[in-house]
Amino acid sequence: MVEQQEIIGALIHPGSGVRTPVLALMGGDQIRVRGTYMDFETHLRSAIRGGYTLESDDSDLLGAWKKQREAVDAEQSRIQQELQELANLHSEGLKK
């Protein structure tokens, strides 16, 4: 007999709107989700980078999502800053 797990949220695909049920927060940013053919584990940070949104009433899951969202935003900001610094260096080099 297959044990039915409670759904604590859903990841929503940015293009299609397909909802992937979230079954558990495993620790850190790892989650267990229900795919079409099987359950599998993935990471909140990967979902955020992929443009997914989260729908949930689970405070632990929402807290983990917020923490990972902030980490991804900080990472993207750092990358943009580094690219700008490289562009500035390149333009200064062209002036010489």
C-alpha positions, 0 to 999 in steps of 0.5 A, spaced: 500 500 500 502 506 497 502 512 503 499 518 501 503 524 503 500 531 505 502 536 500 505 542 503 505 547 497 506 547 490 511 550 485 508 553 479 512 553 472 513 560 469 511 559 462 505 553 463 503 554 470 503 547 471 503 546 478 508 541 482 506 539 488 511 539 494 511 534 499 516 535 504 522 540 506 528 536 507 532 540 510 536 546 507 533 548 501 532 541 499 524 539 497 521 533 495 516 534 490 511 529 486 512 529 479 508 526 473 511 519 474 514 519 481 516 523 487 523 526 487 528 531 490 530 538 488 532 544 491 528 551 492 534 555 489 534 551 483 526 552 482 527 560 484 533 560 478 528 557 473 523 562 475 518 558 479 513 561 484 511 558 490 504 557 493 504 554 500 501 556 507 506 552 510 510 557 514 517 553 514 517 552 507 515 559 506 521 561 510 526 557 507 523 560 500 524 567 502 531 565 505 533 562 498 530 568 494 534 573 498 540 568 497 539 568 489 537 575 489 544 577 492 548 572 488 545 576 482 546 582 484 553 580 485 554 578 478 551 584 475 556 588 479 562 584 477 560 584 470 559 592 471 566 592 474 569 588 468 565 593 463 568 599 466 575 596 466 574 594 459 572 601 457 578 604 461 583 600 457 580 602 450 581 609 452 588 608 453 
